[in-house]
């Protein structure tokens, strides 16, 4: 996304990045380390890139291998709180943020939120269950514990051991904020330990190789768990890239006859619900469809909406090509970091 009228402000933003880099390098912004290894998942651009579904996929995969996993998040869009919080999966987006709620519900691991992810990590480590004692004759290997840092690429005041960077064709064509969507210049990708790219964008892997970066490249497949609905639907969402959601519905065989896009992290009001139901009536829709994040932000309003017309939530899942090998590599790195912590 290019915003030509804002190009004159880009040098100011670039200067702010340089000052932050100097502060990190000189210790004016201290980098703090938690007791357990930290795996960061992030991207270069503002807005959605699939970070949340990738965090969920990694949390599930690591937990399935016996690791004790938690997720640390800022909880964007929640009411400001000076205290770190453990996320209640049955709670409200206003308290925890929509993304932490989705992760807590879908991944089934503890999630902690705080403006400073270090504080969230301290709470996670304080609340961790004690290590189980080994049975007689078993080796006394403590369980592997790991923090997943959601949207962590720019949150550099928390030390991390593995840096997973989602990178797409769109990023390679972007400009720096505020004229474009990049939060950092492309050369910042050199910090990544792993590049996670869409499976249908081989040119991104070629670009990584052209930089001389010999790091693993994971290929990701986005998949929508769309229900089977006979008849037209009205789709609505408040996410960074709504066109991806609408296009995915069509690819899944749905017939969205109306599309309503709200601002990213939009908080729904009664007026919004009237607009949505009016669009459904006008289009003769048999159901409404939305995302998990939007369902979290709707809260109790979702039940009110569903009383008027059926409401279906379409989860987005992220699959890693050759996931077993990717998780093997990740576990090896985590174990090495745990031994030296």
Kinemage of the C-alpha trace (Angstrom):
@kinemage 1
@onewidth
@group {chain A} dominant
@subgroup {mainchain}
@vectorlist {calphas} color= white
{ca unk a 1} P 0.000 0.000 0.000
{ca unk a 2} L 1.513 3.316 -1.083
{ca unk a 3} L 0.447 6.701 0.322
{ca unk a 4} L 2.314 9.258 -1.827
{ca unk a 5} L 1.172 12.319 0.180
{ca unk a 6} L 3.012 10.886 3.217
{ca unk a 7} L 6.356 10.291 1.489
{ca unk a 8} L 7.896 13.449 3.036
{ca unk a 9} L 7.356 11.905 6.507
{ca unk a 10} L 9.212 8.685 5.724
{ca unk a 11} L 12.671 10.152 6.514
{ca unk a 12} L 11.374 11.134 9.952
{ca unk a 13} L 10.212 7.568 10.560
{ca unk a 14} L 13.534 6.224 9.271
{ca unk a 15} L 15.381 8.491 11.710
{ca unk a 16} L 13.254 7.170 14.574
{ca unk a 17} L 14.245 3.622 13.595
{ca unk a 18} L 17.930 4.579 13.570
{ca unk a 19} L 17.637 6.169 17.021
{ca unk a 20} L 15.936 3.068 18.409
{ca unk a 21} L 18.671 0.893 16.904
{ca unk a 22} L 21.331 3.058 18.572
{ca unk a 23} L 19.534 2.853 21.924
{ca unk a 24} L 19.377 -0.945 21.709
{ca unk a 25} L 23.032 -1.172 20.709
{ca unk a 26} L 24.252 1.107 23.518
{ca unk a 27} L 21.973 -0.318 26.218
{ca unk a 28} L 19.842 2.806 26.648
{ca unk a 29} L 16.969 0.440 25.860
{ca unk a 30} L 17.942 -2.633 27.880
{ca unk a 31} L 17.258 -6.067 26.442
{ca unk a 32} L 16.009 -8.429 29.143
{ca unk a 33} L 16.064 -12.218 29.095
{ca unk a 34} L 13.560 -14.687 30.539
{ca unk a 35} L 14.573 -18.008 32.106
{ca unk a 36} L 13.055 -20.117 29.344
{ca unk a 37} L 13.833 -19.973 25.618
{ca unk a 38} L 11.805 -17.518 23.551
{ca unk a 39} L 10.653 -18.175 19.977
{ca unk a 40} L 9.439 -15.017 18.258
{ca unk a 41} L 6.933 -14.978 15.390
{ca unk a 42} L 6.653 -11.696 13.518
{ca unk a 43} L 6.738 -9.841 10.224
{ca unk a 44} L 7.939 -6.614 8.652
{ca unk a 45} L 4.652 -5.049 7.573
{ca unk a 46} L 1.889 -3.530 9.629
{ca unk a 47} L -1.287 -5.575 9.567
{ca unk a 48} L -2.173 -9.194 9.057
{ca unk a 49} L 0.352 -11.661 7.700
{ca unk a 50} L -0.810 -14.898 9.306
{ca unk a 51} L 1.118 -14.515 12.570
{ca unk a 52} L -1.759 -15.633 14.788
{ca unk a 53} L -2.541 -18.876 12.902
{ca unk a 54} L 1.190 -19.668 12.714
{ca unk a 55} L 1.555 -19.162 16.474
{ca unk a 56} L -1.401 -21.500 16.993
{ca unk a 57} L 0.108 -24.124 14.668
{ca unk a 58} L 3.480 -23.957 16.429
{ca unk a 59} L 1.925 -24.088 19.899
{ca unk a 60} L -0.058 -27.197 18.989
{ca unk a 61} L 2.895 -28.902 17.311
{ca unk a 62} L 5.316 -28.204 20.159
{ca unk a 63} L 2.784 -29.258 22.807
{ca unk a 64} L 2.162 -32.481 20.862
{ca unk a 65} L 5.900 -33.205 21.169
{ca unk a 66} L 5.730 -32.817 24.953
{ca unk a 67} L 6.944 -29.232 25.323
{ca unk a 68} L 5.360 -26.925 27.919
{ca unk a 69} L 4.321 -23.962 25.776
{ca unk a 70} L 2.857 -20.568 26.547
{ca unk a 71} L 2.256 -17.511 24.384
{ca unk a 72} L 3.229 -13.919 25.206
{ca unk a 73} L 1.254 -11.154 23.515
{ca unk a 74} L 0.756 -7.426 23.732
{ca unk a 75} L -3.007 -7.863 23.462
{ca unk a 76} L -3.560 -5.076 20.955
{ca unk a 77} L -6.901 -3.298 21.325
{ca unk a 78} L -7.538 -4.277 24.938
{ca unk a 79} L -8.235 -1.844 27.741
{ca unk a 80} L -4.954 -0.501 29.038
{ca unk a 81} L -3.769 -2.179 32.209
{ca unk a 82} L -0.566 -1.668 34.164
{ca unk a 83} L -0.571 -5.336 35.177
{ca unk a 84} L 0.209 -8.394 33.058
{ca unk a 85} L -2.717 -10.788 32.777
{ca unk a 86} L -3.305 -14.438 32.097
{ca unk a 87} L -5.918 -14.800 29.357
{ca unk a 88} L -9.239 -16.396 30.245
{ca unk a 89} L -10.441 -18.182 27.068
{ca unk a 90} L -13.994 -17.316 28.100
{ca unk a 91} L -13.125 -13.667 28.648
{ca unk a 92} L -13.700 -10.557 26.563
{ca unk a 93} L -11.615 -8.935 23.850
{ca unk a 94} L -11.821 -5.624 25.705
{ca unk a 95} L -9.837 -7.164 28.554
{ca unk a 96} L -7.335 -9.338 26.685
{ca unk a 97} L -7.413 -8.373 22.991
{ca unk a 98} L -8.919 -10.391 20.156
{ca unk a 99} L -5.763 -12.228 19.042
{ca unk a 100} L -4.813 -13.557 22.524
{ca unk a 101} L -8.374 -14.838 22.933
{ca unk a 102} L -8.260 -16.637 19.586
{ca unk a 103} L -4.890 -18.188 20.460
{ca unk a 104} L -6.034 -19.278 23.923
{ca unk a 105} L -9.171 -20.890 22.511
{ca unk a 106} L -7.608 -22.543 19.468
{ca unk a 107} L -4.153 -23.552 20.741
{ca unk a 108} L -5.168 -24.760 24.199
{ca unk a 109} L -2.031 -23.347 25.864
{ca unk a 110} L -1.664 -20.564 28.451
{ca unk a 111} L -1.550 -17.046 26.998
{ca unk a 112} L -0.298 -13.965 28.854
{ca unk a 113} L -0.659 -10.319 27.836
{ca unk a 114} L 1.224 -7.161 28.781
{ca unk a 115} L 2.484 -4.062 27.003
{ca unk a 116} L 5.973 -5.258 27.922
{ca unk a 117} L 6.188 -8.895 26.918
{ca unk a 118} L 8.961 -9.398 29.511
{ca unk a 119} L 6.368 -8.769 32.244
{ca unk a 120} L 4.030 -11.266 30.574
{ca unk a 121} L 6.868 -13.804 30.530
{ca unk a 122} L 7.629 -13.310 34.219
{ca unk a 123} L 3.977 -13.973 35.014
{ca unk a 124} L 4.024 -17.080 32.813
{ca unk a 125} L 7.095 -18.454 34.556
{ca unk a 126} L 5.677 -17.664 38.007
{ca unk a 127} L 2.416 -19.465 37.157
{ca unk a 128} L 4.050 -22.519 35.579
{ca unk a 129} L 3.233 -25.881 37.064
{ca unk a 130} L 6.151 -27.598 38.825
{ca unk a 131} L 8.134 -30.166 36.904
{ca unk a 132} L 6.812 -33.683 37.274
{ca unk a 133} L 9.144 -36.029 39.120
{ca unk a 134} L 10.477 -38.835 36.892
{ca unk a 135} L 9.425 -42.404 37.550
{ca unk a 136} L 11.946 -44.812 39.077
{ca unk a 137} L 14.445 -45.829 36.441
{ca unk a 138} L 13.630 -42.904 34.124
{ca unk a 139} L 16.259 -40.285 33.250
{ca unk a 140} L 15.783 -37.018 35.148
{ca unk a 141} L 15.286 -34.818 32.100
{ca unk a 142} L 13.202 -31.755 32.964
{ca unk a 143} L 10.336 -30.975 30.576
{ca unk a 144} L 11.158 -28.533 27.818
{ca unk a 145} L 9.579 -25.142 28.440
{ca unk a 146} L 9.276 -22.435 25.794
{ca unk a 147} L 7.656 -19.039 25.305
{ca unk a 148} L 6.129 -18.176 21.909
{ca unk a 149} L 6.298 -14.423 21.361
{ca unk a 150} L 3.405 -13.265 19.203
{ca unk a 151} L 4.156 -10.364 16.809
{ca unk a 152} L 7.619 -10.047 18.288
{ca unk a 153} L 9.950 -9.044 15.448
{ca unk a 154} L 9.973 -5.369 16.443
{ca unk a 155} L 9.652 -5.992 20.213
{ca unk a 156} L 13.395 -6.287 20.676
{ca unk a 157} L 13.654 -5.377 24.351
{ca unk a 158} L 12.850 -9.012 25.081
{ca unk a 159} L 15.706 -11.360 24.123
{ca unk a 160} L 14.716 -14.193 21.837
{ca unk a 161} L 16.478 -17.395 20.841
{ca unk a 162} L 14.695 -18.094 17.558
{ca unk a 163} L 13.312 -15.409 15.225
{ca unk a 164} L 10.658 -16.635 12.779
{ca unk a 165} L 9.895 -13.996 10.150
{ca unk a 166} L 6.843 -14.184 7.912
{ca unk a 167} L 7.770 -12.684 4.571
{ca unk a 168} L 5.640 -12.284 1.453
{ca unk a 169} L 5.735 -10.913 -2.076
{ca unk a 170} L 3.768 -7.957 -0.798
{ca unk a 171} L 6.525 -7.064 1.679
{ca unk a 172} L 9.153 -6.958 -1.061
{ca unk a 173} L 7.162 -4.286 -2.916
{ca unk a 174} L 6.276 -2.178 0.145
{ca unk a 175} L 7.707 1.145 1.351
{ca unk a 176} L 8.455 2.266 4.884
{ca unk a 177} L 5.711 3.743 7.034
{ca unk a 178} L 3.911 6.076 6.860
{ca unk a 179} L 4.036 6.209 3.048
{ca unk a 180} L 3.921 2.419 2.871
{ca unk a 181} L 3.250 -0.469 5.228
{ca unk a 182} L 6.753 -1.592 6.275
{ca unk a 183} L 7.522 -1.194 9.958
{ca unk a 184} L 11.205 -1.779 9.152
{ca unk a 185} L 13.297 -1.715 5.994
{ca unk a 186} L 13.830 -5.013 4.186
{ca unk a 187} L 17.437 -5.307 5.378
{ca unk a 188} L 16.057 -5.903 8.907
{ca unk a 189} L 15.137 -9.394 7.675
{ca unk a 190} L 18.789 -10.295 8.271
{ca unk a 191} L 17.869 -10.810 11.954
{ca unk a 192} L 15.637 -13.784 11.108
{ca unk a 193} L 16.529 -17.350 12.072
{ca unk a 194} L 13.767 -18.795 9.855
{ca unk a 195} L 11.863 -17.358 6.907
{ca unk a 196} L 8.209 -18.422 6.669
{ca unk a 197} L 6.804 -17.701 3.212
{ca unk a 198} L 3.601 -18.515 1.300
{ca unk a 199} L 3.951 -21.767 -0.604
{ca unk a 200} L 2.815 -20.134 -3.851
{ca unk a 201} L 5.399 -17.317 -3.758
{ca unk a 202} L 8.704 -18.982 -4.749
{ca unk a 203} L 10.170 -15.617 -5.714
{ca unk a 204} L 10.337 -14.725 -2.023
{ca unk a 205} L 12.598 -17.717 -1.349
{ca unk a 206} L 14.695 -16.649 -4.330
{ca unk a 207} L 15.015 -13.152 -2.875
{ca unk a 208} L 16.163 -14.600 0.469
{ca unk a 209} L 18.802 -16.689 -1.288
{ca unk a 210} L 19.932 -13.653 -3.291
{ca unk a 211} L 20.791 -11.940 0.007
{ca unk a 212} L 23.147 -14.779 0.934
{ca unk a 213} L 21.123 -15.753 4.025
{ca unk a 214} L 21.578 -19.482 4.628
{ca unk a 215} L 18.651 -20.092 6.965
{ca unk a 216} L 15.709 -22.474 6.885
{ca unk a 217} L 12.780 -21.466 4.684
{ca unk a 218} L 9.388 -22.795 5.752
{ca unk a 219} L 6.636 -22.832 3.155
{ca unk a 220} L 3.206 -22.059 4.540
{ca unk a 221} L -0.229 -23.014 3.287
{ca unk a 222} L -3.253 -20.969 4.395
{ca unk a 223} L -6.403 -23.039 4.793
{ca unk a 224} L -9.917 -21.939 5.700
{ca unk a 225} L -12.102 -24.382 7.608
{ca unk a 226} L -15.210 -23.157 5.819
{ca unk a 227} L -18.553 -24.817 6.608
{ca unk a 228} L -20.793 -26.049 3.813
{ca unk a 229} L -23.560 -23.495 3.300
{ca unk a 230} L -26.143 -23.811 0.561
{ca unk a 231} L -27.096 -20.371 -0.667
{ca unk a 232} L -25.747 -16.821 -0.605
{ca unk a 233} L -23.946 -15.399 2.430
{ca unk a 234} L -22.884 -11.987 3.685
{ca unk a 235} L -19.251 -11.811 4.770
{ca unk a 236} L -17.955 -9.211 7.189
{ca unk a 237} L -14.676 -8.656 9.024
{ca unk a 238} L -12.479 -6.066 10.708
{ca unk a 239} L -8.980 -7.281 9.873
{ca unk a 240} L -5.940 -5.744 8.201
{ca unk a 241} L -6.385 -7.471 4.845
{ca unk a 242} L -10.098 -8.198 4.371
{ca unk a 243} L -9.661 -9.044 0.693
{ca unk a 244} L -7.761 -12.201 1.688
{ca unk a 245} L -10.705 -13.349 3.792
{ca unk a 246} L -13.267 -12.646 1.076
{ca unk a 247} L -11.158 -14.317 -1.601
{ca unk a 248} L -10.623 -17.353 0.633
{ca unk a 249} L -14.371 -17.768 1.084
{ca unk a 250} L -14.865 -17.864 -2.671
{ca unk a 251} L -12.048 -20.361 -3.067
{ca unk a 252} L -13.738 -22.509 -0.401
{ca unk a 253} L -16.913 -22.604 -2.496
{ca unk a 254} L -19.006 -20.010 -0.675
{ca unk a 255} L -21.132 -17.362 -2.414
{ca unk a 256} L -20.621 -14.031 -0.633
{ca unk a 257} L -23.204 -11.687 -2.172
{ca unk a 258} L -22.134 -8.792 0.036
{ca unk a 259} L -18.826 -7.957 1.720
{ca unk a 260} L -18.531 -5.567 4.642
{ca unk a 261} L -15.012 -4.508 5.666
{ca unk a 262} L -14.462 -2.652 8.933
{ca unk a 263} L -11.235 -1.186 10.308
{ca unk a 264} L -8.638 -3.570 11.743
{ca unk a 265} L -9.504 -4.559 15.356
{ca unk a 266} L -12.887 -2.811 14.980
{ca unk a 267} L -15.128 -2.840 18.058
{ca unk a 268} L -18.648 -3.637 16.951
{ca unk a 269} L -21.620 -1.498 17.991
{ca unk a 270} L -25.354 -1.934 17.795
{ca unk a 271} L -25.340 0.270 14.697
{ca unk a 272} L -22.875 -2.103 13.037
{ca unk a 273} L -25.118 -5.068 13.757
{ca unk a 274} L -28.081 -3.260 12.154
{ca unk a 275} L -25.962 -2.534 9.085
{ca unk a 276} L -24.875 -6.167 8.821
{ca unk a 277} L -28.382 -7.608 9.193
{ca unk a 278} L -29.818 -5.040 6.774
{ca unk a 279} L -27.242 -6.084 4.171
{ca unk a 280} L -28.181 -9.732 4.726
{ca unk a 281} L -31.899 -9.048 4.278
{ca unk a 282} L -31.308 -6.953 1.162
{ca unk a 283} L -29.162 -9.687 -0.402
{ca unk a 284} L -31.409 -12.581 0.609
{ca unk a 285} L -28.501 -14.190 2.470
{ca unk a 286} L -29.025 -17.430 4.364
{ca unk a 287} L -26.110 -16.834 6.769
{ca unk a 288} L -23.417 -14.443 7.930
{ca unk a 289} L -19.754 -15.464 7.933
{ca unk a 290} L -16.855 -13.850 9.760
{ca unk a 291} L -13.416 -14.569 11.242
{ca unk a 292} L -12.414 -15.907 14.660
{ca unk a 293} L -10.973 -12.523 15.616
{ca unk a 294} L -14.223 -10.777 14.729
{ca unk a 295} L -16.213 -13.344 16.708
{ca unk a 296} L -13.997 -12.600 19.710
{ca unk a 297} L -14.602 -8.859 19.362
{ca unk a 298} L -18.341 -9.303 18.917
{ca unk a 299} L -18.512 -10.901 22.363
{ca unk a 300} L -22.095 -11.163 23.612
{ca unk a 301} L -23.313 -9.297 20.520
{ca unk a 302} L -22.640 -12.457 18.509
{ca unk a 303} L -25.589 -14.194 20.176
{ca unk a 304} L -27.811 -11.200 19.403
{ca unk a 305} L -26.701 -11.284 15.789
{ca unk a 306} L -27.206 -15.045 15.486
{ca unk a 307} L -30.814 -14.701 16.712
{ca unk a 308} L -31.573 -12.696 13.576
{ca unk a 309} L -29.627 -14.760 11.038
{ca unk a 310} L -27.271 -17.751 11.412
{ca unk a 311} L -23.678 -16.691 12.106
{ca unk a 312} L -20.808 -18.923 10.981
{ca unk a 313} L -17.190 -18.449 12.049
{ca unk a 314} L -14.528 -19.470 9.529
{ca unk a 315} L -11.182 -20.284 11.169
{ca unk a 316} L -7.944 -19.666 9.306
{ca unk a 317} L -5.353 -22.409 9.736
{ca unk a 318} L -1.684 -22.311 8.804
{ca unk a 319} L 0.042 -25.493 7.667
{ca unk a 320} L 3.820 -25.828 7.418
{ca unk a 321} L 5.113 -27.887 4.522
{ca unk a 322} L 7.046 -30.844 5.979
{ca unk a 323} L 5.975 -29.790 9.461
{ca unk a 324} L 7.732 -32.701 11.174
{ca unk a 325} L 11.146 -31.601 9.866
{ca unk a 326} L 10.437 -27.950 10.745
{ca unk a 327} L 9.464 -28.840 14.322
{ca unk a 328} L 12.475 -31.151 14.647
{ca unk a 329} L 14.746 -28.237 13.722
{ca unk a 330} L 12.923 -25.883 16.105
{ca unk a 331} L 13.072 -28.312 19.031
{ca unk a 332} L 16.796 -28.835 18.460
{ca unk a 333} L 17.366 -25.080 18.645
{ca unk a 334} L 15.179 -24.717 21.734
{ca unk a 335} L 16.933 -27.564 23.558
{ca unk a 336} L 20.342 -26.046 22.768
{ca unk a 337} L 19.200 -22.690 24.143
{ca unk a 338} L 17.674 -24.314 27.250
{ca unk a 339} L 20.978 -26.052 28.048
{ca unk a 340} L 22.834 -22.759 27.982
{ca unk a 341} L 20.248 -20.689 29.867
